[in-house]
Amino acid sequence: MLKAQYNDKDIVVNILSKAYNDSETINETVIQDKKRMNRIKRLMEYSFDYSYSFGSVYLSDDKNSTALIIFPDTRKTTLKTILWDIKLLITCTGFYNAIKALKREAELKKVHPKISFYYIWMIGTDPAYGNQGIGTTLMMDLIDDSRLKQRPMYVEARVFKTMLWYQKLGFSIYNEFSSSDRKWYCLKRE
């Protein structure tokens, strides 16, 4: 596993944009028009910057899989983060979709623990390299990293198949909730 540097941003954004292209959650967040793919890339740029500032960004050794990690206890609202939010609102989500995303995030925050933890915000593999174990290898490295940092891992999955993948890696469901008529599985790994 490689810790991404800021100059790896394009690689990370491209992987995540491809990996999340068909994600219902991402597609209900970005404005659906002829600029949809550009909007997804803007969302991934925002996500990279946020994780880079308040967590870590990792790449698999072959740079075909990536993970965005956040340490929620380090989050800060600054002029810079406010400007990021405004840019995202204008170029990507629009007001209505932003409100829906904020409501979903508020629901997730309610079930998050009140301790320092290792939050897997996004993990994705370039679809051209899918089903080769690259994402699983990266995930195993992340598990080791969370142990070194002495932080339990938390993640949410909306897709049942993804939830099962996390369970195979030692995660357990600690909560379930519905948002926008979709079920979310909240998982943790001590």
C-alpha positions as CSV (number, residue, x, y, z in Angstrom):
1,M,0.0,0.0,0.0
2,L,1.2,3.5,-0.9
3,K,0.3,6.7,0.9
4,A,-0.9,9.0,-1.8
5,Q,0.8,12.3,-2.3
6,Y,-1.0,15.4,-3.5
7,N,0.4,14.9,-7.0
8,D,-1.5,11.5,-7.1
9,K,-4.8,13.3,-7.0
10,D,-5.6,12.7,-10.7
11,I,-4.9,9.0,-10.3
12,V,-7.2,8.7,-7.3
13,V,-10.0,10.9,-8.9
14,N,-9.9,8.8,-12.0
15,I,-10.1,5.5,-10.1
16,L,-13.0,6.7,-7.9
17,S,-14.9,8.3,-10.8
18,K,-14.8,5.0,-12.7
19,A,-15.5,2.9,-9.6
20,Y,-18.5,5.0,-8.5
21,N,-19.9,5.8,-11.9
22,D,-22.9,3.5,-11.4
23,S,-23.3,4.2,-7.7
24,E,-26.9,5.2,-6.9
25,T,-25.7,7.2,-3.9
26,I,-23.2,9.2,-6.0
27,N,-25.7,9.6,-8.8
28,E,-28.4,11.0,-6.5
29,T,-25.8,13.4,-5.1
30,V,-24.6,14.9,-8.4
31,I,-26.7,16.8,-10.9
32,Q,-27.8,14.4,-13.7
33,D,-27.2,16.2,-17.0
34,K,-24.7,16.0,-19.9
35,K,-22.0,17.1,-17.4
36,R,-22.6,14.2,-15.0
37,M,-19.2,12.6,-15.4
38,N,-17.5,15.9,-14.9
39,R,-19.6,16.4,-11.8
40,I,-18.6,13.0,-10.4
41,K,-15.0,13.9,-11.0
42,R,-15.5,17.2,-9.1
43,L,-17.1,15.2,-6.2
44,M,-14.1,12.9,-6.1
45,E,-11.7,15.9,-6.2
46,Y,-13.6,17.3,-3.2
47,S,-13.4,13.9,-1.5
48,F,-9.7,13.6,-2.1
49,D,-9.0,17.1,-0.7
50,Y,-11.1,16.4,2.3
51,S,-9.5,13.1,3.1
52,Y,-6.0,14.4,2.4
53,S,-6.6,17.2,4.9
54,F,-8.5,15.2,7.6
55,G,-7.2,11.7,7.2
56,S,-5.2,9.8,4.6
57,V,-5.4,8.7,1.0
58,Y,-4.0,5.4,0.0
59,L,-3.3,3.6,-3.3
60,S,-2.7,-0.1,-4.0
61,D,0.9,-0.9,-5.0
62,D,-0.1,-1.1,-8.6
63,K,-2.1,2.2,-8.3
64,N,-5.4,0.6,-9.6
65,S,-7.3,0.8,-6.3
66,T,-7.6,3.6,-3.7
67,A,-9.1,4.4,-0.4
68,L,-10.1,7.6,1.3
69,I,-9.8,7.5,5.0
70,I,-11.0,10.2,7.4
71,F,-10.2,10.6,11.1
72,P,-13.5,12.4,12.2
73,D,-11.9,13.8,15.4
74,T,-9.5,15.9,13.2
75,R,-12.2,17.5,11.1
76,K,-12.3,21.3,11.3
77,T,-14.4,23.9,9.6
78,T,-12.2,26.5,8.1
79,L,-12.5,29.2,5.4
80,K,-10.9,26.7,3.1
81,T,-13.4,23.9,3.8
82,I,-16.3,26.4,3.5
83,L,-15.0,27.4,0.0
84,W,-14.7,23.7,-0.9
85,D,-18.3,23.2,0.1
86,I,-19.5,26.2,-1.9
87,K,-17.6,25.1,-5.0
88,L,-19.1,21.6,-4.6
89,L,-22.6,23.0,-4.3
90,I,-22.2,25.2,-7.4
91,T,-20.3,22.8,-9.7
92,C,-21.6,19.4,-8.6
93,T,-24.6,18.9,-6.4
94,G,-26.9,21.8,-6.6
95,F,-28.9,22.9,-3.6
96,Y,-31.5,20.2,-3.5
97,N,-29.0,17.3,-3.8
98,A,-26.7,18.9,-1.3
99,I,-29.6,19.0,1.3
100,K,-30.3,15.3,0.7
101,A,-26.6,14.5,1.1
102,L,-26.3,16.6,4.3
103,K,-29.4,14.8,5.8
104,R,-27.8,11.4,5.0
105,E,-24.5,12.5,6.5
106,A,-26.4,13.7,9.7
107,E,-28.0,10.3,10.0
108,L,-24.7,8.6,9.7
109,K,-23.1,10.9,12.2
110,K,-25.8,9.9,14.8
111,V,-24.7,6.3,14.7
112,H,-20.9,6.9,14.6
113,P,-19.1,6.3,17.9
114,K,-18.0,9.1,20.1
115,I,-14.4,7.9,20.1
116,S,-11.4,8.4,17.7
117,F,-11.8,6.0,14.8
118,Y,-10.6,5.1,11.3
119,Y,-13.4,5.9,8.9
120,I,-13.4,4.4,5.4
121,W,-15.1,7.1,3.4
122,M,-14.5,5.5,0.0
123,I,-12.7,2.5,-1.4
124,G,-12.7,1.7,-5.0
125,T,-10.8,-0.2,-7.8
126,D,-10.6,0.7,-11.4
127,P,-13.3,-1.5,-13.0
128,A,-10.8,-2.7,-15.6
129,Y,-8.9,-4.4,-12.8
130,G,-11.9,-5.6,-10.8
131,N,-12.2,-9.1,-9.3
132,Q,-8.5,-9.6,-9.1
133,G,-8.1,-9.1,-5.3
134,I,-6.5,-5.7,-5.5
135,G,-9.2,-4.0,-3.4
136,T,-9.1,-6.8,-0.9
137,T,-5.3,-6.6,-0.6
138,L,-5.6,-2.8,-0.1
139,M,-8.3,-3.4,2.5
140,M,-6.1,-5.8,4.4
141,D,-3.4,-3.2,4.4
142,L,-5.9,-0.6,5.8
143,I,-6.8,-3.0,8.6
144,D,-3.1,-3.3,9.5
145,D,-2.8,0.5,9.4
146,S,-5.9,1.0,11.6
147,R,-4.3,-1.4,14.1
148,L,-1.0,0.6,14.1
149,K,-3.0,3.8,14.7
150,Q,-5.0,2.0,17.4
151,R,-8.3,3.1,15.9
152,P,-11.2,0.8,15.3
153,M,-12.5,0.9,11.7
154,Y,-16.0,2.0,10.7
155,V,-17.7,2.0,7.3
156,E,-21.1,2.1,5.8
157,A,-22.4,0.0,2.9
158,R,-25.5,0.4,1.0
159,V,-25.1,-2.5,-1.4
160,F,-25.8,-5.9,0.2
161,K,-22.9,-7.5,-1.8
162,T,-20.5,-4.9,-0.4
163,M,-21.7,-5.5,3.1
164,L,-21.0,-9.2,2.7
165,W,-17.5,-8.4,1.5
166,Y,-16.8,-6.3,4.6
167,Q,-18.1,-9.1,6.8
168,K,-15.7,-11.6,5.1
169,L,-12.9,-9.2,6.2
170,G,-14.0,-9.3,9.8
171,F,-16.5,-6.4,10.0
172,S,-19.7,-6.8,11.9
173,I,-23.0,-4.8,11.5
174,Y,-23.6,-2.6,14.5
175,N,-26.5,-0.6,13.1
176,E,-28.8,-0.4,10.1
177,F,-30.9,2.6,9.0
178,S,-32.9,3.8,6.0
179,S,-32.3,7.1,4.2
180,S,-34.1,8.1,1.0
181,D,-35.8,4.7,1.1
182,R,-32.5,2.9,1.0
183,K,-31.1,0.6,3.6
184,W,-27.6,1.3,5.0
185,Y,-25.4,-1.2,6.9
186,C,-23.1,0.4,9.4
187,L,-20.1,-1.9,10.1
188,K,-17.2,-1.8,12.4
189,R,-14.0,-3.8,12.9
190,E,-12.2,-3.6,16.3
